[in-house]
Amino acid sequence: MFQRITKQDWKALLFFLSIPALGIFYNFLNNSHRGAESLVTDIDHSVPFLPIFVLPYIAWYAFVLFSIIYLCFKDRPNYYRTVAALNLSLIICYIIYFVYQTTVPRPDISGYDSLFIPLVNIIYNMDKPFNCFPSIHVVQAYVVMKGIHQSSSIQRGIKLVTNVMALLIIASTVFIKQHVILDIIGAVLVVESMFLLVYAVESLYQKRRGKTKRERLRRLGDGEVSVER
């Protein structure tokens, strides 16, 4: 797949740089200066803290990167749709963080005896407990899962692995107490809405493009008739 990377491939991959570029807003908004609400429910209280799920949580970074690059080479049109939906989803998330900041109370993990606790502590220290609803972890994992799943150019086995990995990442957000159930639901709704918007815009563009093409052909035909006369 990567034996011959053309100039067009590099240009296509540049579109993906819009994602880290948007990331500058995350740190700017990751605070409680505007107040912060808690969306914790009784269901969240019943969800156990499972430190081992820090592994798929961390794997999210590589998962999103390699999946998007893979999609770029396997299905270019779907790659553009997926990255466009991801950009729009992130913009919606940042707007929500600005107008309705939420937080998730973190558990006291000092008494846990697990090999994975140091990794959880690293996550807790690196990421403040804000910018929670919708979950960006879930947004990106779900976008990748949906983008890969909708591609007819990708094998079923790869789709299955992608789905499993994405679901593990989504589950990890609540099992290590970075997010709550409503954060997941909000993320899924945002992604689904943005994919619908992308497809609607694409459909409208195709219709207008087809109409323009038909008008050009009609004018060309009228011109030929005039010459014959």
C-alpha positions in Angstrom: 0.0 0.0 0.0 2.8 2.4 0.8 5.3 1.3 -1.9 4.7 4.2 -4.1 3.5 7.4 -2.4 2.6 10.0 -5.1 2.4 13.7 -4.9 -1.4 13.4 -4.9 -1.2 11.0 -1.9 0.8 13.6 0.1 -1.7 16.3 -0.9 -4.6 14.1 0.3 -2.8 13.4 3.6 -2.3 17.1 4.2 -6.1 17.4 4.7 -5.7 15.2 7.8 -3.4 17.9 9.4 -6.5 19.9 10.0 -7.3 17.6 12.9 -4.2 18.4 15.0 -4.6 22.1 13.9 -8.0 22.1 15.5 -6.5 20.6 18.6 -5.1 23.9 19.7 -8.6 24.8 20.9 -8.8 21.8 23.2 -6.2 23.1 25.7 -7.6 26.6 25.5 -11.0 25.3 26.6 -9.8 22.7 29.0 -10.7 24.6 32.2 -13.6 25.6 34.5 -13.3 29.3 34.0 -16.9 29.4 32.7 -18.2 26.9 35.3 -18.5 23.2 34.8 -21.5 20.9 35.2 -21.5 17.2 36.1 -23.4 14.7 34.0 -22.8 11.7 36.3 -25.8 9.4 36.6 -26.7 6.4 38.7 -25.5 4.2 35.8 -22.1 5.8 36.0 -21.9 5.0 39.7 -22.4 1.4 38.9 -19.7 1.2 36.3 -16.5 -0.2 37.9 -13.1 1.3 37.7 -11.0 -1.0 35.6 -7.3 0.2 35.2 -6.5 -2.3 32.5 -8.7 -0.3 30.1 -6.0 2.4 30.1 -4.4 0.3 27.4 -7.0 0.8 24.7 -7.5 4.4 26.0 -3.8 5.1 25.2 -4.0 3.0 21.9 -6.5 5.6 20.7 -3.8 7.9 19.4 -2.2 5.3 17.1 -5.5 3.7 16.2 -6.9 7.0 14.8 -3.7 7.9 13.0 -3.1 4.6 11.2 -6.8 4.0 10.4 -7.2 7.4 8.7 -3.9 7.0 6.7 -5.0 3.4 5.7 -8.4 4.8 4.6 -6.7 7.5 2.6 -4.9 4.9 0.5 -7.7 2.4 0.2 -10.7 4.6 -0.4 -9.9 8.2 -1.2 -13.5 9.6 -1.5 -14.5 8.0 1.8 -11.3 9.3 3.4 -12.3 12.9 2.5 -15.9 12.3 3.8 -14.5 10.8 7.1 -12.0 13.6 7.7 -14.6 16.2 6.9 -17.0 14.6 9.3 -14.3 14.5 12.0 -13.4 18.2 11.5 -17.1 19.2 11.8 -17.5 17.0 14.8 -14.6 18.5 16.6 -15.8 22.0 15.8 -19.2 21.1 17.4 -17.4 19.7 20.4 -15.4 22.8 21.0 -18.4 25.0 20.7 -20.2 22.9 23.3 -17.2 23.0 25.6 -17.3 26.8 25.3 -21.0 27.3 26.1 -21.6 24.2 28.3 -18.5 23.0 30.1 -18.7 19.7 32.0 -16.5 17.8 34.3 -16.1 14.2 35.6 -15.1 13.6 39.2 -12.1 11.2 39.3 -11.9 8.4 41.9 -9.2 8.1 44.5 -7.0 5.4 43.0 -4.2 5.6 45.6 -5.4 2.3 47.2 -5.4 0.3 44.0 -2.7 -2.3 43.5 -2.4 -2.7 39.7 0.4 -2.5 37.2 -1.8 -0.1 35.2 -2.3 2.6 37.9 0.9 4.5 36.9 -0.5 4.8 33.4 -3.8 6.0 34.7 -2.0 8.6 36.8 -0.2 9.8 33.7 -3.5 10.3 31.9 -5.0 12.1 34.9 -2.0 14.4 35.2 -1.9 15.2 31.5 -5.6 15.8 30.9 -7.7 18.0 33.1 -11.2 16.6 34.0 -13.0 19.0 31.7 -14.0 19.0 28.0 -16.0 15.9 28.7 -19.3 16.2 26.8 -19.1 15.1 24.1 -16.1 12.8 24.4 -13.5 13.5 21.8 -12.0 10.1 22.4 -15.4 8.6 21.4 -15.9 11.1 18.6 -12.6 10.1 16.9 -12.9 6.4 17.5 -16.5 6.3 16.3 -15.7 8.4 13.2 -12.9 6.0 12.3 -15.2 2.9 12.9 -17.9 4.4 10.7 -15.6 5.6 8.0 -13.9 2.2 7.7 -17.2 0.3 7.9 -18.8 2.3 5.1 -15.9 1.6 2.7 -16.6 -1.1 0.1 -12.8 -1.3 -0.6 -11.8 -2.6 2.8 -12.0 -6.3 3.7 -14.5 -7.6 6.2 -11.7 -8.8 8.6 -10.2 -5.4 8.8 -13.6 -3.8 9.5 -14.1 -6.3 12.3 -10.8 -5.5 13.9 -11.5 -1.8 13.6 -15.0 -2.2 15.2 -13.6 -4.2 18.1 -10.8 -1.7 18.7 -13.1 1.3 18.5 -15.6 -0.2 20.9 -12.8 -1.0 23.4 -11.6 2.6 23.2 -15.1 3.9 23.7 -15.6 1.5 26.7 -12.3 2.6 28.2 -13.5 6.2 28.6 -15.9 5.2 31.3 -13.9 2.3 32.8 -11.0 4.6 33.7 -13.4 7.3 34.7 -12.5 9.9 32.1 -16.0 10.2 30.9 -19.6 9.3 31.7 -22.3 7.5 29.7 -23.9 10.8 28.4 -20.5 11.8 27.0 -20.5 8.7 24.8 -24.1 9.3 23.7 -23.4 12.9 22.9 -20.4 12.0 20.9 -22.2 9.4 18.8 -25.1 11.8 18.1 -22.6 14.5 17.0 -20.8 12.1 14.6 -23.9 10.7 13.1 -25.2 14.3 12.5 -22.0 15.4 10.9 -21.9 12.4 8.6 -25.4 13.2 7.5 -24.4 16.8 6.8 -21.4 15.7 4.8 -23.5 13.3 2.7 -26.1 16.0 2.2 -23.6 18.6 1.0 -21.9 16.0 -1.3 -25.3 15.0 -2.8 -26.2 18.7 -3.4 -22.8 19.3 -5.0 -23.2 16.3 -7.3 -26.7 17.4 -8.3 -25.5 20.9 -9.2 -22.4 19.6 -11.0 -24.7 17.2 -13.0 -27.0 20.1 -13.8 -24.1 22.3 -14.9 -22.8 19.5 -17.1 -26.2 19.0 -18.7 -26.5 22.7 -19.4 -23.1 22.8 -21.1 -24.0 19.8 -23.3 -27.3 21.5 -24.2 -25.5 24.7 -25.1 -23.0 22.8 -27.2 -25.8 21.0 -29.0 -27.6 24.3 -29.6 -24.4 25.7 -31.1 -24.0 22.8 -33.5 -27.6 23.2 -34.6 -27.0 26.9 -35.3 -23.9 26.1 -37.4 -25.8 23.6 -39.5 -28.5 26.2 -40.2 
